């Protein structure tokens, strides 16, 4: 399953990412900055409050099966 974790660089998001990876899922992370490195994860950085960035997330999310929202703008 393909999963997008918004806020995946934070404390809760990072744990969700690790659990999804351990379960064998394909994981993408969107956050303000990259706070950890993992070759199995695709990172997207930007501000969720930016309309252009939000439009890109919608496009990326369209291809994913699950969305985990952990960001607090």
Phi, psi and omega per residue, in radians:
X1 nan 2.476 3.090
X2 -1.659 2.276 -3.075
X3 -2.256 2.464 3.019
X4 -1.988 2.177 3.123
X5 -1.951 1.869 3.089
X6 -1.490 2.180 -3.017
X7 1.478 0.435 -3.083
X8 -1.252 -0.115 3.111
X9 -1.564 -0.186 -3.137
X10 -1.438 -3.097 -3.066
X11 -1.049 -0.979 -3.128
X12 -1.181 -0.778 -3.118
X13 -1.044 -0.715 -3.141
X14 -1.095 -0.700 3.102
X15 -1.178 -0.655 3.068
X16 -1.095 -0.763 3.125
X17 -1.025 -0.820 -3.114
X18 -1.116 -0.664 3.108
X19 -1.193 -0.694 3.109
X20 -1.133 -0.728 3.105
X21 -1.118 -0.720 3.130
X22 -1.110 -0.495 3.118
X23 -1.472 -0.034 3.074
X24 1.577 0.261 -3.129
X25 -1.487 2.744 3.018
X26 -1.551 2.210 -2.983
X27 -2.155 2.347 2.957
X28 -2.051 2.534 -3.122
X29 -2.185 2.379 3.007
X30 -2.101 2.257 3.124
X31 -2.771 2.976 3.112
X32 -1.123 -0.566 3.137
X33 -2.638 2.789 3.094
X34 -1.515 2.002 -3.067
X35 -1.791 -0.167 3.067
X36 -2.637 2.818 -3.113
X37 -2.020 2.353 3.037
X38 -2.685 2.115 -3.090
X39 -1.117 -0.295 -3.130
X40 -1.496 -0.097 -3.049
X41 -1.973 2.384 3.012
X42 -1.653 2.133 -3.103
X43 -1.795 2.417 2.987
X44 -2.161 2.310 3.129
X45 -2.054 2.544 3.111
X46 2.818 3.096 -3.128
X47 -1.708 2.104 -3.117
X48 -1.076 -0.424 -3.134
X49 -1.369 -0.191 3.113
X50 -1.400 2.161 -3.059
X51 -1.052 -0.684 -3.136
X52 -1.170 -0.715 3.114
X53 -1.148 -0.735 3.131
X54 -1.049 -0.678 3.116
X55 -1.090 -0.673 3.103
X56 -1.147 -0.707 3.120
X57 -1.074 -0.714 3.120
X58 -1.054 -0.708 3.112
X59 -1.147 -0.791 3.132
X60 -1.124 -0.755 -3.115
X61 -1.104 -0.539 -3.116
X62 -1.026 -0.524 -3.123
X63 -1.590 -0.082 -3.099
X64 -1.718 2.718 3.135
X65 -1.516 -0.638 -3.105
X66 -2.282 2.602 3.094
X67 -2.223 2.256 3.078
X68 -2.037 2.048 -3.067
X69 -1.821 1.974 3.141
X70 -2.171 0.154 -3.091
X71 -1.614 2.499 3.071
X72 -2.132 1.687 -3.118
X73 -1.209 nan nan
